Amino acid sequence: MSDQNPDQIGQDFDFGFTAVTVDELDAIQETTAKLEESDAESTELQSRLNKMYSAIQPLLNNLKADPSKEYLWWPNRMEKIEAFSDFVDKIYKGE
């Protein structure tokens, strides 16, 4: 219940709603639906971006671990690169 005395409610009391046409209501509902869809897509893309960052960062850290050494010892390089490439492809495709 409101604490306001009914005798004090004036002609310009705002009940908190606005009348709209059917077209305006449809436009509002369509815009709201698009906004919800965009928000869901944005959340999913941010998650994929975070996964991509988390996947690449350890590689970069390992590559810069000992800059004084001129060569890298990387046995089974092709298998590991292919597996990493497949992993990154899955993140990119959203799988």
C-alpha positions, 0 to 999 in steps of 0.5 A: 500500500502507498503511504500517500493520502488519496486526497493528495493525489493530483491530476498529474499523478503518474501511475507508471505506465505508458500507452502504446500502439500495437506497432510500437509494442511489436517493435519493442518486443522485437528489439528486446528479443534481438537484444537477448539474442545478441547478449547470448551470442556475446557471452558465448563469444567471450567464452570462446575468446577466453579459451583461445587466450588460455590455450595460446598463453602457455605456448608463448610463455614456453617459447620465451622461457629461456631467451638466452638459448638460440635453439629449441628442443621440441621432439614430436613437434608435428604431432603436438602442433597438429593436436594444438591446431585441432584444439584451436580449430574447435575453439574457433568453431565453437565445438 
